[in-house]
Amino acid sequence: MKRRFALRRIGAACLAVLTAALVFTVAKPALSAAAPVRVMPLGDSITAGTGCWRAYLWNRLRTTGYTDIDFVGGVSDGGGCNPGFSYDHDHEGHGGFSATGIADNNQLPPWLAAASPDVVVMHLGTNDMWGGHIPLRNKLNAFTKLVGQMRADNADMKIIVAQIIPMSASACATCPADVVALNNALPGWAAGLTTARSPIVVADLWTGFNPATDTGDGVHPNDAGYRKMADSWHPVLTQVLNGVVPPTPTASPTRSPTPPVSPTPSPTGGGGGRCTATYKITSQWTGGFQGEVTVTNGATTATSAWNATFSFGDGQQISQSWNATVSQSGTAVTARNVSWNGALAPGASATFGFLASSNGTNTAPAASCTTS
């Protein structure tokens, strides 16, 4: 039976309305826990990467009396953060992963089963922003599915979801506005799903974070950025550990955008008039990249379904996809529409994305498509 963290540490009830903050008469886990509270940091490369808000958060917890905490997850950074003090290396951060991809591919349940967390601390959604092709509705639907999977693993799960850190327009022209849109939607989304048994708490990691000075590339935090993240996580997590449902943060203010610099595209097309497919690389890093394909109906009548195909020439292997059913056999990749984006009016388009590995050379293949 899963440990009932809520009954030991949170108290008999939590308010379902996030705007009310209640403090229950419960001792700190460090003073009363029969077993360590298992906290899973969940996210993408911002959670996995060295520099490590996790290490700074761990240290803050320890130095403020929360000594009976166990960070859990199937990934270990092996001490690579190197902050000058010891910390718990375990986490569930996966570089390049998106919320929609994790949800679509049901990747979270086995991670939860292996780690058995009491609390999930989630900074996720950055990789859903690239290219601006994933609708906000899809992102929130993915978050909802992940929450359901957390509760299926542990009905008493405490869930802390971040309003994610901003992205610079120099890294992605459309991303700053899309980050604000997601962050503004999260308080209402959380309020609609929170329960007394499994509250969803929203943590504001956006306010006070400047991608021009707190990141190295407009996306990934530098040391100053990781420290700011830990500083923002700490009061929210400790309130939850103490039996508090913190008040919901307000919508993110609008930051003046920096001049946009679009990702370097690698467009190719094909399809013979009725259908065209355009392949583009939206982001690259050592050993991998993110790509997208846009399928456009060039006919004068509407279509009900589409297929796109392309072949890799440099050993690339797709690991995750969204907005299409994608399969790879050898070098050949085939993508089929999903239920909601197969119907295309004349001139309309649908875009799907994917993550893939590469071995240094990453030539953009020609893509083609058919419709029916």
Disulfide bonds with the S-S distance in Angstrom:
Cys52-Cys81 1.64
Cys172-Cys175 2.06
Cys275-Cys369 1.95
